């Protein structure tokens, strides 16, 4: 599936290897990091099982990643919101 996506997006064959390298290097943490990198997020779920990540672990790391991702953007909005309002008016 990963190779098919890489071909469809006109990336090289190295695309599949690089994506698998994320799991080799970071393990299940790739699921959390994938929330912040679009290409990794898209390919994290089909690579999770072959790299030994079961569904409960995937779900846990996906929830953690989602909460972190949301917290970052809500925090930036809260922190920069007043400056954006002042700049606009």
C-alpha positions as CSV (number, residue, x, y, z in Angstrom):
1,X,0.0,0.0,0.0
2,X,2.8,2.4,0.9
3,X,4.6,1.7,-2.4
4,X,1.4,2.3,-4.3
5,X,0.9,5.6,-2.6
6,X,4.5,6.6,-3.3
7,X,4.0,5.8,-7.0
8,X,0.7,7.6,-7.2
9,X,2.2,10.7,-5.8
10,X,5.1,10.4,-8.3
11,X,7.7,10.0,-5.5
12,X,10.6,7.7,-5.9
13,X,10.8,4.1,-4.5
14,X,12.8,5.6,-1.6
15,X,9.5,7.1,-0.3
16,X,8.4,3.7,1.0
17,X,11.8,3.1,2.6
18,X,12.0,6.5,4.2
19,X,8.5,6.1,5.7
20,X,9.4,2.7,7.1
21,X,12.6,4.2,8.5
22,X,10.5,6.4,10.7
23,X,9.1,3.3,12.4
24,X,12.5,1.7,12.6
25,X,13.9,4.9,14.3
26,X,11.1,6.0,16.5
27,X,8.8,3.0,16.8
28,X,5.3,3.7,18.0
29,X,6.2,7.3,18.6
30,X,5.9,7.7,14.8
31,X,2.2,7.8,15.3
32,X,2.5,10.8,17.6
33,X,5.0,12.5,15.3
34,X,2.8,11.8,12.4
35,X,0.3,14.3,13.6
36,X,2.8,17.0,12.9
37,X,4.1,15.7,9.5
38,X,1.5,15.1,6.9
39,X,3.3,12.4,4.9
40,X,4.1,10.4,8.0
41,X,0.5,10.8,9.3
42,X,-0.9,9.4,6.1
43,X,1.4,6.4,6.0
44,X,1.6,5.7,9.7
45,X,-1.5,3.5,9.9
46,X,-0.6,1.0,7.2
47,X,3.0,0.6,8.6
48,X,2.0,0.3,12.2
49,X,1.0,-3.4,12.2
50,X,4.0,-4.7,10.2
51,X,6.2,-2.9,12.7
52,X,4.6,-4.7,15.7
53,X,2.2,-2.0,16.8
54,X,-1.2,-3.5,17.8
55,X,-4.5,-1.7,17.7
56,X,-4.7,-0.7,21.4
57,X,-1.2,0.7,21.2
58,X,-2.0,2.5,18.0
59,X,-5.1,3.9,19.5
60,X,-3.3,5.2,22.6
61,X,-0.6,6.9,20.6
62,X,-3.1,8.3,18.1
63,X,-5.1,9.9,21.0
64,X,-1.9,11.3,22.6
65,X,-0.8,12.7,19.2
66,X,-4.2,14.2,18.6
67,X,-4.3,15.9,22.1
68,X,-0.7,17.2,21.6
69,X,-1.5,18.5,18.1
70,X,-4.7,20.2,19.3
71,X,-3.0,21.7,22.3
72,X,-0.3,23.2,20.2
73,X,-2.7,25.0,17.9
74,X,-5.1,26.1,20.7
75,X,-2.1,27.3,22.7
76,X,-0.8,29.3,19.7
77,X,-4.2,30.8,19.1
78,X,-4.5,31.8,22.8
79,X,-1.0,33.2,22.9
80,X,-1.2,35.0,19.6
81,X,-4.9,35.9,19.5
82,X,-4.6,39.3,21.1
83,X,-1.8,40.3,18.8
84,X,-3.7,39.3,15.8
85,X,-6.7,41.3,16.9
86,X,-4.6,44.3,17.5
87,X,-2.8,44.0,14.2
88,X,-6.1,43.8,12.3
89,X,-7.7,46.8,13.7
